[in-house]
Amino acid sequence: MNEYRVVALCQQTVDEVRNSLRAPGYGHPAHVEMATGYGPCRLCLDSFRTGEEERVLFTYNPFPKTELPCPGPIFVHKASCSRYERSGFPPGLLGLPLTLEGYDDSGLAVLRVNVTCDPDGAVKEVLSRPQVAHAHIRNTEAGCFIARIERSEPSLGPPRS
């Protein structure tokens, strides 16, 4: 049993962006383009096939409204894809330049760990710190949000976003 779960963007949020081509919460225009980089998609957590798949770029704030906002650019597939809801670290992220960023209850970043060859170990290292309430997977090169990491507890119910 995993001690954590990776929480991708909410399907409803992505559907709204795909249909309206507007950023959630901000209303900024979203931009559709042929993938020129690997991404990854923040819904399925798989890399884009460069030059083969369209992607939607939009502004997203990965923090709940009770924390300090930190909006930034993210991508999702333009075409339908399935939300990542499996156990363990997403295989589509393996080999990408990733940093885990741990946050306290107020949304303050308290720890950063680069992911190397052992993503499970890196996640456990971050979540083992008592001051860390949750973590983000971020692209090390661009700094942008990829997904949220939460401790697994049976009472939590389905993954949030």
Residue pairs with C-beta under 8 A, 6 or more apart in sequence:
1 152
2 87
2 88
2 120
2 152
3 124
3 127
3 151
3 152
4 123
4 124
4 127
4 149
4 150
4 151
4 152
5 87
5 149
5 150
5 152
5 159
6 45
6 84
6 88
6 89
6 90
6 137
6 147
6 148
6 149
7 147
7 148
7 149
7 150
7 159
7 160
7 161
8 42
8 43
8 44
8 45
8 83
8 84
8 85
8 147
8 159
8 161
9 42
9 43
9 60
9 74
9 76
9 83
9 147
9 161
10 83
10 160
10 161
11 43
11 83
13 24
13 161
14 42
14 43
14 76
14 83
16 22
16 24
17 23
17 24
17 30
17 56
17 58
17 76
18 56
18 76
18 78
20 30
21 29
21 30
21 32
21 56
22 28
22 29
22 30
22 58
23 29
23 30
23 58
23 59
23 60
24 58
24 60
25 61
26 59
26 61
26 71
28 58
28 59
30 56
30 57
30 58
31 56
31 57
31 58
32 54
32 55
32 56
32 57
32 78
33 54
33 55
33 57
34 51
34 52
34 53
34 54
34 55
35 48
35 49
35 50
35 51
35 52
35 53
35 54
35 55
35 75
36 50
36 51
37 48
37 50
38 47
38 48
38 50
38 96
39 46
39 47
39 48
39 55
39 75
40 46
40 47
40 48
40 75
40 92
40 93
40 96
40 146
41 47
41 48
41 55
41 75
41 76
41 77
41 81
42 60
42 74
42 75
42 76
42 145
42 146
42 147
43 76
43 77
43 81
43 82
43 83
43 84
44 77
44 81
44 82
44 83
44 84
44 92
45 84
45 90
45 92
45 93
45 146
45 147
46 81
46 90
46 92
47 92
47 96
48 55
48 75
48 77
53 77
53 78
53 79
54 77
54 78
54 79
55 75
55 76
55 77
55 78
56 75
56 76
56 77
56 78
57 73
57 74
57 75
58 73
58 74
58 76
59 71
59 72
59 73
59 74
60 71
60 72
60 73
60 74
60 145
61 69
61 70
61 71
62 70
62 72
62 136
62 145
62 148
63 69
63 70
63 107
64 107
66 107
67 103
67 106
67 107
68 106
68 107
68 108
70 107
72 143
72 144
72 145
73 144
74 144
74 145
74 146
84 90
84 92
84 147
85 159
88 120
89 119
89 120
89 123
90 147
93 119
93 137
93 146
93 147
94 119
96 139
97 139
97 140
97 141
98 114
98 115
98 119
98 137
98 138
98 139
98 140
98 146
99 112
99 113
99 114
99 115
99 137
99 138
99 139
99 140
100 112
100 113
100 114
100 115
100 122
100 123
100 126
100 135
100 136
100 137
100 138
100 149
101 109
101 111
101 112
101 135
101 136
101 138
102 109
102 110
102 111
102 112
102 113
102 126
102 127
102 129
102 131
102 132
102 134
102 135
103 109
103 110
103 132
103 133
103 134
103 135
103 136
104 110
104 131
104 132
104 133
105 133
110 129
110 131
110 132
111 126
111 129
111 131
111 132
113 122
113 125
113 126
114 122
114 140
115 122
115 137
116 122
123 135
123 149
126 132
126 135
126 149
127 135
127 149
127 151
134 148
134 149
134 150
134 151
135 148
135 149
136 145
136 146
136 147
136 148
136 149
137 145
137 146
137 147
137 148
137 149
138 144
138 145
138 146
139 146
148 160
148 161
150 156
150 159
150 160
